[in-house]
C-alpha cells in the first residue's frame, strides 16, 4: 500500500501544473513559521511577494504553453523540430528567454 501511495505522490509531483501550487504552499508555510506577515523583515516580505508572483506567472505560462513537461524543456527546446522559441541559428529568441 505504501509503495502505491509513494508512486502516486511521485507522479503528482512530476506533473508540472502542480509545481506553482506546491511552491505557493511552501511560501505560505514560510510566512506561517514566522508567525505573521508583520514579523517578517522588509527583505523577507519582498522575497515572499516575488516568490508568489513567480508562482502565478509560472501558472499563467503553463496555461499558455501546455506542452511544457519538465525542466528539460527549458534547456532543450531549440532544434527539436519546433523553432517557436528559437532563432534560425538555434539560439533562444525573446520568447525562449521568457520561457527559460
N, C-alpha and C positions, 0 to 999 in steps of 0.2 A: 504494500500500500504506500509506504514512504517513497519507494522508487518511482511509483506512478505520479505522486504529487510533486516530487522533485523534477521529473521530466516535464510535467505540465507547467510548473513555475519557470523552468528554464525556457520553455517555448514562449511563454508570455513575455519574459524579459527580452528575448531575441526579436520580438515583434516590435518594430521601430515606432509605431504610433503610441506605445505605452511609455516611451522614454521621456517625453515632456511632462507627463503626469507624475511619473516617478520622481523626476527632478523637482517638480513643484512640491511634492511631498517631503523631499529631503530639505528644501529651503524652509518649508513650514516647521519641520522639526527643529531646525537651527534657531528659528525665532522663538519657538516654544521653550527650547532649552535655556535660552537667555532669560526667560521669564515674561517679557513683554517687549513690544516694539520700542518703548521709551528707554529701556535699559540697554539697547544696542547703541554703539557709538556711531558717529557720523559716517565713518568709512564702512562699517558693517551694514548700516542701512542702505548705503549706496550699492554695496555688493549684492545685497538681497534684491533690491529693485532691479539691478542689471541682470541678475540670475533669473528672476521671474520674467523679465522682458525677453531674455534669450529663449526661455521655455515657450513663451507664447509665439514668438517669431518662428521657432522650430516647428511648432504645431501648425502654424499657417503654411510653412513651407511644405510640410507633409501633405497638406490638403492640395497644394498646387502641383506637387510632383509625387504622386503616389507610387512611382517606380522605385523610389528610394528603399533599399532593402537593408542597408547596413553601412558602417563606416568605410568599408572598402569602396563603396560607390563614390565617396567624396574624392578619393585619390585616383581612381582608375576609370573615370568616365570618359576620358579622351581616348579616341582611337578604337572604340569598341563598336563601331558601326553607326553611332549617332553622334553628330557633331553639334548638337544643340548647345552645349556648354563649352565648345572649343572653337578656336580659330582654325583656319585651313592648315596651319603648321602644327596642329595638335597641341596647342598651348591653351590654357584657360582663357576664355573671354570674360566679359564683365559678369554674365550670369554664372559662369563657372566659379569665379571668385566669391560670389554671393553664396553659391551652394557649398563651396569649401568652407 
